[in-house]
Amino acid sequence: MKKIILTVALVALTFGFAQEQRPQQGEKRTPPAEAISICEGQDEGSSCSMTSPRGDTVEGTCSNTPDGKYFACKPTNPPKR
């Protein structure tokens, strides 16, 4: 019986750590590192493009995030969620 409980607990812990951490509603997201590096040394409003994880080319402009923490490539037509 102890082995079963220990096994179930171990599986539950493993599953818990394996979950992808997504921001909750209203929580701020950090721009991808590629979006930040593309705009290094660029002016506000400069054109930029990057490749998405799916392999699509994403066009945008360099701008500050609303909280002012990051200067990154902001997609012109962001994907719908």
DSSP file (Angstrom, degrees, kcal/mol; ACC not computed):
  #  RESIDUE AA STRUCTURE BP1 BP2  ACC     N-H-->O    O-->H-N    N-H-->O    O-->H-N    TCO  KAPPA ALPHA  PHI   PSI    X-CA   Y-CA   Z-CA
    1    1 A M     >        0   0    0      0, 0.0     4,-2.2     0, 0.0     5,-0.2   0.000 360.0 360.0 360.0 -41.2    0.0    0.0    0.0
    2    2 A K  H  >  +     0   0    0      1,-0.2     4,-2.6     2,-0.2     5,-0.2   0.876 360.0  54.0 -63.4 -36.8    2.8    2.4    0.8
    3    3 A K  H  > S+     0   0    0      2,-0.2     4,-2.5     1,-0.2    -1,-0.2   0.893 108.2  49.6 -64.7 -39.0    4.5    1.7   -2.6
    4    4 A I  H  > S+     0   0    0      2,-0.2     4,-2.6     1,-0.2     5,-0.2   0.931 112.7  46.1 -65.7 -45.7    1.2    2.6   -4.4
    5    5 A I  H  X S+     0   0    0     -4,-2.2     4,-2.5     1,-0.2    -2,-0.2   0.917 114.0  48.9 -63.4 -43.4    0.8    5.9   -2.5
    6    6 A L  H  X S+     0   0    0     -4,-2.6     4,-2.4     2,-0.2    -2,-0.2   0.906 112.1  48.8 -62.9 -42.4    4.5    6.7   -3.0
    7    7 A T  H  X S+     0   0    0     -4,-2.5     4,-2.5     2,-0.2    -2,-0.2   0.921 111.9  48.1 -63.8 -45.2    4.2    5.9   -6.7
    8    8 A V  H  X S+     0   0    0     -4,-2.6     4,-2.5     1,-0.2    -2,-0.2   0.915 112.8  49.0 -62.7 -43.1    1.0    8.1   -7.1
    9    9 A A  H  X S+     0   0    0     -4,-2.5     4,-2.4    -5,-0.2    -2,-0.2   0.910 111.4  49.5 -63.0 -42.4    2.7   10.9   -5.3
   10   10 A L  H  X S+     0   0    0     -4,-2.4     4,-2.5     2,-0.2    -2,-0.2   0.911 111.8  47.9 -63.6 -43.9    5.8   10.7   -7.4
   11   11 A V  H  X S+     0   0    0     -4,-2.5     4,-2.6     2,-0.2    -2,-0.2   0.914 111.7  50.7 -63.4 -42.7    3.8   10.7  -10.6
   12   12 A A  H  X S+     0   0    0     -4,-2.5     4,-2.3     2,-0.2    -2,-0.2   0.907 111.7  47.3 -63.0 -42.4    1.7   13.7   -9.4
   13   13 A L  H  X S+     0   0    0     -4,-2.4     4,-2.1     2,-0.2    -2,-0.2   0.920 112.0  49.9 -64.0 -43.9    4.9   15.6   -8.6
   14   14 A T  H  X S+     0   0    0     -4,-2.5     4,-1.4     1,-0.2    -2,-0.2   0.919 112.0  47.8 -61.0 -44.3    6.4   14.8  -11.9
   15   15 A F  H  X S+     0   0    0     -4,-2.6     4,-0.8     1,-0.2    -1,-0.2   0.898 109.6  54.0 -64.2 -40.8    3.3   15.9  -13.8
   16   16 A G  H  < S+     0   0    0     -4,-2.3     3,-0.5     1,-0.2    -1,-0.2   0.887 110.9  44.5 -61.9 -41.1    3.1   19.1  -11.8
   17   17 A F  H  < S+     0   0    0     -4,-2.1    -1,-0.2     1,-0.2    -2,-0.2   0.748 108.4  59.1 -75.5 -23.2    6.7   20.1  -12.7
   18   18 A A  H  < S+     0   0    0     -4,-1.4    -1,-0.2    -5,-0.2    -2,-0.2   0.642  79.7 109.0 -81.5 -14.3    6.2   19.2  -16.3
   19   19 A Q  S  < S-     0   0    0     -4,-0.8     2,-0.3    -3,-0.5    -3,-0.0  -0.384  76.9-115.4 -65.5 137.4    3.3   21.6  -16.8
   20   20 A E        -     0   0    0     -2,-0.1     2,-0.8     1,-0.1    -1,-0.1  -0.561  26.7-125.6 -72.5 133.5    4.2   24.6  -19.0
   21   21 A Q        +     0   0    0     -2,-0.3    -1,-0.1    -3,-0.0    -2,-0.0  -0.728  34.8 179.6 -84.9 110.5    4.0   27.8  -17.0
   22   22 A R        -     0   0    0     -2,-0.8     2,-0.1     7,-0.0     7,-0.0  -0.868  33.7-102.7-110.1 145.6    1.7   30.2  -18.8
   23   23 A P        -     0   0    0      0, 0.0     3,-0.1     0, 0.0     6,-0.1  -0.372  37.2-120.6 -65.6 143.8    0.8   33.7  -17.5
   24   24 A Q    >   -     0   0    0      1,-0.2     3,-2.4     4,-0.1     2,-0.0  -0.341  47.9 -69.5 -75.8 163.9   -2.6   34.0  -15.9
   25   25 A Q  T 3  S+     0   0    0      1,-0.3    -1,-0.2    -2,-0.1     3,-0.1  -0.329 125.9  16.2 -56.9 131.0   -5.1   36.4  -17.3
   26   26 A G  T 3  S+     0   0    0      1,-0.3     2,-0.3    -3,-0.1    -1,-0.3   0.261  96.8 125.0  88.1 -12.0   -4.0   40.0  -16.7
   27   27 A E    <   -     0   0    0     -3,-2.4    -1,-0.3     1,-0.1     2,-0.1  -0.613  64.7-114.4 -82.5 140.7   -0.4   38.9  -16.0
   28   28 A K        -     0   0    0     -2,-0.3     2,-0.3    -3,-0.1    -4,-0.1  -0.462  25.2-144.7 -76.3 144.4    2.3   40.5  -18.1
   29   29 A R        -     0   0    0     -2,-0.1    -1,-0.0    -6,-0.1    -7,-0.0  -0.807  12.2-124.8-106.8 150.8    4.4   38.4  -20.5
   30   30 A T        -     0   0    0     -2,-0.3     3,-0.1     1,-0.1     0, 0.0  -0.792  31.4-114.3 -91.0 133.8    8.0   38.9  -21.4
   31   31 A P        -     0   0    0      0, 0.0     5,-0.1     0, 0.0    -1,-0.1  -0.315  43.2 -89.9 -62.6 151.5    8.8   39.4  -25.1
   32   32 A P     >  -     0   0    0      0, 0.0     4,-1.6     0, 0.0     3,-0.4  -0.281  34.1-116.5 -59.3 149.1   10.8   36.5  -26.7
   33   33 A A  H  > S+     0   0    0      1,-0.2     4,-2.7     2,-0.2     5,-0.2   0.855 115.9  56.7 -56.2 -37.2   14.6   37.0  -26.5
   34   34 A E  H  > S+     0   0    0      1,-0.2     4,-2.1     2,-0.2    -1,-0.2   0.891 104.0  52.6 -63.2 -39.7   14.7   37.2  -30.3
   35   35 A A  H  > S+     0   0    0     -3,-0.4    38,-1.5     1,-0.2     4,-0.7   0.856 112.7  45.3 -65.0 -34.6   12.2   40.1  -30.4
   36   36 A I  H >< S+     0   0    0     -4,-1.6     3,-0.6    36,-0.2     4,-0.4   0.930 113.1  48.3 -73.4 -46.7   14.4   42.0  -27.9
   37   37 A S  H >< S+     0   0    0     -4,-2.7     3,-1.0     1,-0.2    -2,-0.2   0.829 103.9  61.0 -67.2 -31.7   17.7   41.3  -29.7
   38   38 A I  H 3< S+     0   0    0     -4,-2.1    -1,-0.2     1,-0.2    -2,-0.2   0.853 107.1  46.1 -62.0 -34.2   16.4   42.3  -33.1
   39   39 A C  T X< S+     0   0    0     -4,-0.7     3,-2.2    -3,-0.6    -1,-0.2   0.433  79.2 124.7 -92.8   0.6   15.6   45.8  -31.9
   40   40 A E  T <  S+     0   0    0     -3,-1.0     3,-0.1    -4,-0.4    -3,-0.0  -0.436  86.5   8.6 -60.9 128.0   18.9   46.4  -30.1
   41   41 A G  T 3  S+     0   0    0      1,-0.3    -1,-0.3    -2,-0.2     2,-0.2   0.471 106.2 120.1  80.1   2.2   20.4   49.6  -31.5
   42   42 A Q    <   -     0   0    0     -3,-2.2    -1,-0.3     1,-0.1     2,-0.2  -0.541  63.0-114.5 -94.7 163.1   17.3   50.4  -33.5
   43   43 A D    >   -     0   0    0     -2,-0.2     3,-2.0     1,-0.1    19,-0.3  -0.600  42.7 -83.8 -91.6 157.7   15.1   53.5  -33.2
   44   44 A E  T 3  S+     0   0    0      1,-0.3    19,-0.2    -2,-0.2    -1,-0.1  -0.402 118.9  22.2 -57.4 130.5   11.5   53.5  -32.0
   45   45 A G  T 3  S+     0   0    0     17,-3.4    -1,-0.3     1,-0.3    18,-0.1   0.398  86.6 146.5  89.4  -1.9    9.2   52.6  -34.9
   46   46 A S    <   -     0   0    0     -3,-2.0    16,-2.6    16,-0.2    -1,-0.3  -0.380  54.6-106.8 -65.2 144.9   11.9   50.9  -37.0
   47   47 A S  E     +A   61   0A   0     14,-0.2     2,-0.3    26,-0.1    14,-0.2  -0.439  45.0 173.9 -70.1 146.4   10.7   47.9  -39.1
   48   48 A C  E     -A   60   0A   0     12,-2.2    12,-2.7    26,-0.1     2,-0.3  -0.981  14.7-168.2-148.8 157.7   11.6   44.5  -37.8
   49   49 A S  E     +A   59   0A   0     -2,-0.3     2,-0.3    10,-0.2    10,-0.2  -0.993   9.1 172.9-147.4 148.7   10.9   40.9  -38.8
   50   50 A M  E     -A   58   0A   0      8,-2.1     8,-3.6    -2,-0.3     2,-0.5  -0.937  34.2-103.3-148.1 168.0   11.5   37.6  -37.0
   51   51 A T  E     -A   57   0A   0     -2,-0.3     6,-0.2     6,-0.2   -17,-0.1  -0.857  33.3-137.5-100.8 129.1   10.7   33.9  -37.4
   52   52 A S    >   -     0   0    0      4,-3.2     3,-2.0    -2,-0.5    -1,-0.0  -0.296  31.3-101.0 -76.5 166.3    8.0   32.5  -35.2
   53   53 A P  T 3  S+     0   0    0      0, 0.0    -1,-0.1     0, 0.0    -2,-0.0   0.768 126.0  56.5 -58.3 -24.0    8.4   29.1  -33.5
   54   54 A R  T 3  S-     0   0    0      2,-0.1    -3,-0.0     1,-0.0    -2,-0.0   0.542 123.1-106.4 -83.8  -7.5    6.1   27.7  -36.2
   55   55 A G  S <  S+     0   0    0     -3,-2.0     2,-0.2     1,-0.3    -4,-0.0   0.473  74.8 136.5  96.9   2.7    8.5   29.0  -38.9
   56   56 A D        -     0   0    0      1,-0.1    -4,-3.2    -5,-0.0     2,-0.5  -0.522  58.1-117.5 -80.5 150.8    6.3   31.9  -40.1
   57   57 A T  E     -A   51   0A   0     -6,-0.2     2,-0.5    -2,-0.2    -6,-0.2  -0.795  28.4-158.3 -87.6 127.5    7.9   35.3  -40.8
   58   58 A V  E     -A   50   0A   0     -8,-3.6    -8,-2.1    -2,-0.5     2,-0.3  -0.934   2.0-156.5-111.3 122.0    6.4   37.9  -38.4
   59   59 A E  E     +A   49   0A   0     -2,-0.5    17,-2.6   -10,-0.2    18,-0.5  -0.713  30.5 131.1 -95.0 146.7    6.6   41.6  -39.4
   60   60 A G  E     -AB  48  75A   0    -12,-2.7   -12,-2.2    -2,-0.3     2,-0.3  -0.910  46.5 -95.6-167.0-165.3    6.5   44.4  -36.9
   61   61 A T  E     -AB  47  74A   0     13,-2.0    13,-3.1    -2,-0.3     2,-0.4  -0.969  35.9-107.7-133.3 149.7    8.0   47.6  -35.5
   62   62 A C  E     + B   0  73A   0    -16,-2.6   -17,-3.4    -2,-0.3     2,-0.3  -0.630  56.0 143.4 -77.6 127.7   10.4   48.2  -32.6
   63   63 A S  E     - B   0  72A   0      9,-2.5     9,-2.5    -2,-0.4     2,-0.2  -0.980  50.0 -92.6-157.4 165.3    8.7   49.7  -29.6
   64   64 A N  E     - B   0  71A   0     -2,-0.3     7,-0.2     7,-0.2     5,-0.0  -0.534  43.9-110.8 -79.3 148.9    8.7   49.7  -25.8
   65   65 A T    >   -     0   0    0      5,-2.5     3,-2.3    -2,-0.2    -1,-0.1  -0.413  37.1-101.9 -71.4 158.1    6.4   47.4  -24.0
   66   66 A P  T 3  S+     0   0    0      0, 0.0    -1,-0.1     0, 0.0    -2,-0.1   0.819 125.0  50.1 -53.9 -32.6    3.5   49.1  -22.2
   67   67 A D  T 3  S-     0   0    0      1,-0.0    -2,-0.0     3,-0.0    -3,-0.0   0.535 109.5-125.6 -84.5  -4.4    5.3   48.8  -18.8
   68   68 A G  S <  S+     0   0    0     -3,-2.3     3,-0.0     2,-0.2    -1,-0.0   0.551  78.9 115.1  76.7   7.4    8.5   50.3  -20.3
   69   69 A K  S    S+     0   0    0      1,-0.1     2,-0.3    -5,-0.0    -1,-0.1   0.797  72.9  35.9 -80.0 -28.4   10.6   47.3  -19.3
   70   70 A Y        -     0   0    0      2,-0.0    -5,-2.5    -5,-0.0     2,-0.5  -0.925  56.3-153.5-131.3 150.3   11.5   46.1  -22.7
   71   71 A F  E     +B   64   0A   0     -2,-0.3     2,-0.3    -7,-0.2    -7,-0.2  -0.976  46.2 142.9-117.9 110.9   12.3   47.4  -26.2
   72   72 A A  E     -B   63   0A   0     -9,-2.5    -9,-2.5    -2,-0.5     2,-0.6  -0.881  57.9 -77.4-146.9 170.1   11.3   44.7  -28.7
   73   73 A C  E     -B   62   0A   0    -38,-1.5   -11,-0.2    -2,-0.3   -38,-0.1  -0.657  43.6-158.7 -75.5 115.6    9.8   43.9  -32.0
   74   74 A K  E     -B   61   0A   0    -13,-3.1   -13,-2.0    -2,-0.6   -26,-0.1  -0.878  22.1-117.6 -99.9 120.2    6.0   44.2  -31.7
   75   75 A P  E     -B   60   0A   0      0, 0.0   -15,-0.3     0, 0.0   -26,-0.1  -0.260   9.7-144.0 -58.5 138.8    4.1   42.2  -34.4
   76   76 A T  S    S+     0   0    0    -17,-2.6   -16,-0.1     1,-0.3   -18,-0.0   0.910 100.3  24.2 -67.3 -43.3    2.0   44.3  -36.7
   77   77 A N  S    S-     0   0    0    -18,-0.5    -1,-0.3     3,-0.0     3,-0.1  -0.756  89.0-159.3-122.3  82.5   -0.7   41.6  -36.8
   78   78 A P        -     0   0    0      0, 0.0    -4,-0.0     0, 0.0   -18,-0.0  -0.257  29.7 -96.4 -63.5 150.0   -0.2   39.6  -33.6
   79   79 A P        -     0   0    0      0, 0.0     2,-0.2     0, 0.0     0, 0.0  -0.330  38.8-114.9 -65.5 146.8   -1.7   36.0  -33.7
   80   80 A K              0   0    0      1,-0.1    -3,-0.0    -3,-0.1     0, 0.0  -0.567 360.0 360.0 -80.1 147.4   -5.1   35.6  -32.2
   81   81 A R              0   0    0     -2,-0.2    -1,-0.1     0, 0.0     0, 0.0   0.399 360.0 360.0 -98.3 360.0   -5.4   33.5  -29.1
